[in-house]
Amino acid sequence: METTRQQKINRLIQKELGEIFLLQTKAMPGILVSVSGVRISSDLSVAKAYLSIFPSEKGPELLVNIKTNVKAIRYDLGQRLGKQLRIIPALVFFIDDSLDYLENIDRLLKPEDKKETEE
């Protein structure tokens, strides 16, 4: 159960990380990185950020790049949130593959729909 403060911090970190990734990916045409969710620990020391990466084939490669630059990203986040948060949480990034999962389900269901309409 998240407290109201945790929920506010989740939204704030999600918004700021989204802007950071937007600025960083402008140099890479055809790649879109969005922050689909953030979950912060109860002691506000660790934030898990879930990233949605398009195209999904480049996801693992970009995630490795992001994880190697986590200190710079945390520093940028600290510059943006220094007045709102006393301690900037440690960042852990994961790929949010829920959209790929939905596409896979849709793909699996489509052939069954065609068979029903043919009969």
Phi, psi and omega in degrees: 000118181274142176281168179298321179297316178299318180296319178295317180293321176304311181295320181296313180294320179299316180297313183290320177296323177300317179292321178298313181291328176298315180293322182287328183272357176298331180283346181247095182294142178086003180239133180232125177240122177233151180265111184274340179187155176224135175235124181254146181291165184294333178267008177061027182259338182228129176244124176263119181252131180255122186252136173255118186244130177238130357287148187292342178294330181272000184304305182299321179296315180291325179296321176297317178297318180294319181294329178286336180255023185296329179294318179293322179293318179295323178296314178300319178296321178296324177295325182279326187251011184302329181276338183265326182241138179285317179239128178277126183291156173291142185255134175233129185250141177225155175273130176269106183258023181294325178292321176296322178297317178295319178297321180294318178297316178300318180295321180289330182276335184299313180300325179293322178296320180294320181296320181294322182286332180286331184282000000 
